[in-house]
Amino acid sequence: MLDRLDLTQAMEREAYDKQLKTLQAEIHELAFQVYVQKRPVVIVYEGMDASGKGGTIKRLTERIDPRGYVVWPIAAPSGEEKERHYLYRFWRRLPEQGQIAIFDRSWYGRVLVERLEGFCTEADWRRAYSEINQFERQLTESGTIVFKFWMHISKQEQLRRFKERTRTHYKTWKITDEDWRNRGKWEDYIIAAEEMLLKTSTPDAPWTLVEANDKYFARIKSLRTVAEKLRRALK
């Protein structure tokens, strides 16, 4: 599945700047309608390390009233979160009516990192597919608009970005020993990601696969998807 994506798709800076400005203006207006019509919105970003999740979220939110959204960067569970069901910490972060919640990584960690690092049993992560589908169905049936993006880059492009982060002083905080270690499990992560995509893409909460080797192309595809679906979903 993922190996069939055309990662050569790219966009020139001039075209990117023009489309970005237009899409951000439209999303600004649509976010206001989210508030007026009291529709909760959940936007999930998943993908390999350095696939551009944070940069895309930044461009998505730049023109939205900051009172209307929250970004949740998701790391490993801590404290009481470890003692509860893995979805507990996400239920607590769901948006109220008329608000947008953006997740930089999400409950899908259960079938990705937790699966591969042995943080849960095989029975746990296999059961999680149906649990997640039920969770998202509860959201959509209650009126929540759900987006799920998989930002996909090649292994070679990830290496290039890792090296760039290492060389650039204001980007070094983005790269960790764990990131380098995870590259050794690239093929395992791809297998887990493809199984996740196949088992959790539903009509009301489908995955959007984003060819993300070119950051300009990826950002525009993501923002355009958000704008188009909000336009259809809002009255």
C-alpha distance (Angstrom), angle and dihedral (degrees) to the residues before:
residue distance angle dihedral
M1 . . .
L2 3.81 . .
D3 3.80 92.2 .
R4 3.80 88.6 62.7
L5 3.80 94.0 61.2
D6 3.80 115.1 109.9
L7 3.79 101.6 -124.4
T8 3.81 92.1 176.8
Q9 3.81 91.1 77.0
A10 3.79 108.6 119.5
M11 3.78 142.8 164.3
E12 3.80 132.5 -142.0
R13 3.81 117.5 -117.6
E14 3.81 94.7 -116.4
A15 3.80 93.6 53.0
Y16 3.81 90.1 43.5
D17 3.81 93.8 52.8
K18 3.80 91.8 49.0
Q19 3.81 95.6 47.9
L20 3.79 93.1 41.9
K21 3.80 91.8 55.5
T22 3.82 91.7 49.3
L23 3.80 94.9 46.3
Q24 3.79 94.2 45.8
A25 3.81 90.5 52.2
E26 3.80 90.8 50.4
I27 3.81 93.3 46.6
H28 3.81 89.0 50.1
E29 3.81 89.3 58.5
L30 3.80 93.5 41.9
A31 3.81 91.5 50.9
F32 3.80 88.1 55.4
Q33 3.81 88.8 53.1
V34 3.80 89.1 50.2
Y35 3.79 86.5 58.8
V36 3.82 95.2 43.5
Q37 3.80 93.7 47.3
K38 3.83 92.5 41.4
R39 3.81 94.8 -128.8
P40 3.81 117.1 156.6
V41 3.81 114.5 -136.4
V42 3.81 127.2 -159.6
I43 3.81 120.3 -168.5
V44 3.81 119.2 -174.0
Y45 3.80 124.9 -165.6
E46 3.78 119.6 -167.2
G47 3.78 131.6 162.9
M48 3.76 145.3 117.1
D49 3.80 119.5 -53.6
A50 3.83 112.3 -74.3
S51 3.81 92.7 15.3
G52 3.80 92.9 132.4
K53 3.79 102.4 -99.5
G54 3.79 95.5 137.8
G55 3.80 95.3 44.7
T56 3.78 91.3 50.2
I57 3.81 92.1 48.8
K58 3.79 89.3 51.0
R59 3.83 92.4 54.9
L60 3.80 91.4 43.3
T61 3.80 93.3 55.8
E62 3.82 102.1 34.8
R63 3.81 94.8 98.7
I64 3.82 99.6 31.5
D65 3.80 118.9 104.4
P66 3.82 102.5 -101.8
R67 3.78 89.8 -135.2
G68 3.79 88.9 65.3
Y69 3.78 102.5 58.2
V70 3.78 144.8 35.2
V71 3.81 129.2 -159.5
W72 3.79 117.0 -144.8
P73 3.83 114.3 -161.1
I74 3.78 103.1 -160.4
A75 3.79 121.1 -146.3
A76 3.80 131.2 163.2
P77 3.82 115.3 -47.0
S78 3.78 115.9 -99.1
G79 3.80 139.4 -171.5
E80 3.77 115.1 -7.5
E81 3.81 91.0 -1.4
K82 3.80 88.4 75.8
E83 3.80 90.3 55.8
R84 3.80 95.2 53.9
H85 3.79 138.1 62.0
Y86 3.80 109.5 -67.7
L87 3.81 92.0 -117.3
Y88 3.81 92.0 56.5
R89 3.78 95.3 87.6
F90 3.80 91.2 49.8
W91 3.79 95.2 49.3
R92 3.82 86.5 56.4
R93 3.80 90.9 54.0
L94 3.80 98.7 48.7
P95 3.81 114.8 122.4
E96 3.76 124.7 -102.9
Q97 3.79 119.1 -124.9
G98 3.80 111.3 -61.1
Q99 3.80 94.3 16.9
I100 3.80 134.5 109.2
A101 3.82 122.0 -136.6
I102 3.80 117.0 -166.0
F103 3.79 118.6 -165.3
D104 3.80 119.6 -155.6
R105 3.81 91.9 -158.9
S106 3.77 118.2 -12.6
W107 3.80 149.5 -178.8
Y108 3.79 86.6 -35.8
G109 3.78 87.6 82.1
R110 3.80 84.9 84.9
V111 3.81 91.8 69.8
L112 3.81 95.7 33.7
V113 3.81 121.0 36.8
E114 3.81 96.1 9.9
R115 3.79 90.0 50.1
L116 3.79 95.2 47.7
E117 3.79 97.9 40.0
G118 3.80 94.1 47.0
F119 3.81 94.8 -116.8
C120 3.81 89.4 138.3
T121 3.79 134.7 25.5
E122 3.79 123.5 -96.2
A123 3.80 88.6 -110.6
D124 3.82 89.0 54.2
W125 3.81 96.9 53.3
R126 3.78 94.3 40.2
R127 3.81 89.8 53.2
A128 3.80 90.2 47.4
Y129 3.82 93.7 74.1
S130 3.80 92.2 66.6
E131 3.81 92.0 38.4
I132 3.79 91.2 54.3
N133 3.79 93.0 46.2
Q134 3.81 89.8 51.2
F135 3.80 91.1 46.7
E136 3.79 92.8 51.7
R137 3.79 91.9 43.5
Q138 3.80 88.9 56.5
L139 3.79 88.5 53.0
T140 3.79 96.9 48.4
E141 3.81 94.4 42.5
S142 3.79 89.4 54.4
G143 3.82 91.4 52.9
T144 3.80 103.4 -92.8
I145 3.81 115.2 144.4
V146 3.81 107.5 -136.6
F147 3.81 128.2 -160.5
K148 3.80 124.6 -178.1
F149 3.80 121.7 -172.4
W150 3.79 127.8 -171.5
M151 3.81 107.8 -162.2
H152 3.79 106.6 -154.2
I153 3.79 128.3 -164.7
S154 3.78 133.3 164.6
K155 3.79 122.8 -101.8
Q156 3.80 88.9 -114.7
E157 3.80 92.7 52.7
Q158 3.79 90.8 49.3
L159 3.80 89.8 53.9
R160 3.81 90.5 50.4
R161 3.81 90.9 51.8
F162 3.79 92.5 46.1
K163 3.80 90.9 53.3
E164 3.82 90.9 46.9
R165 3.80 90.5 52.6
T166 3.79 90.6 49.7
R167 3.82 91.8 52.1
T168 3.82 97.1 43.2
H169 3.80 112.6 76.3
Y170 3.81 96.4 -151.2
K171 3.80 91.3 49.9
T172 3.80 99.7 47.0
W173 3.81 91.5 94.5
K174 3.81 88.0 65.8
I175 3.80 94.2 63.7
T176 3.81 124.1 70.2
D177 3.78 137.8 173.5
E178 3.81 87.3 -106.9
D179 3.81 90.2 58.9
W180 3.79 90.7 56.2
R181 3.80 91.6 45.1
N182 3.80 91.8 51.8
R183 3.81 90.5 57.0
G184 3.78 86.3 70.5
K185 3.80 88.5 62.8
W186 3.81 95.4 47.3
E187 3.81 95.4 122.8
D188 3.82 91.6 47.3
Y189 3.79 90.7 51.3
I190 3.80 90.8 49.9
I191 3.82 90.8 52.5
A192 3.81 91.0 49.1
A193 3.81 92.6 45.3
E194 3.80 93.5 50.9
E195 3.80 92.0 49.5
M196 3.81 89.4 48.7
L197 3.80 92.5 50.0
L198 3.80 92.7 48.9
K199 3.79 96.0 47.1
T200 3.81 100.5 40.9
S201 3.80 105.5 38.7
T202 3.80 105.3 106.0
P203 3.82 133.1 171.1
D204 3.81 93.6 -103.0
A205 3.81 96.4 36.1
P206 3.82 106.7 30.7
W207 3.77 125.8 168.6
T208 3.79 118.6 -114.7
L209 3.80 111.7 -150.1
V210 3.80 111.1 -146.0
E211 3.80 120.5 -159.6
A212 3.79 96.4 -139.5
N213 3.82 108.3 174.6
D214 3.81 86.0 103.4
K215 3.80 109.1 51.4
Y216 3.80 94.6 -156.8
F217 3.79 92.8 53.9
A218 3.81 92.1 45.6
R219 3.79 95.1 50.4
I220 3.79 93.8 48.8
K221 3.82 92.9 47.3
S222 3.79 91.0 50.6
L223 3.81 95.8 46.5
R224 3.80 92.2 44.4
T225 3.80 90.3 52.5
V226 3.80 91.0 51.6
A227 3.80 92.7 47.8
E228 3.80 94.6 47.3
K229 3.80 95.8 48.5
L230 3.81 94.3 44.3
R231 3.79 89.4 49.5
R232 3.81 90.0 55.0
A233 3.79 96.1 41.6
L234 3.79 99.0 47.6
K235 3.79 119.7 76.5
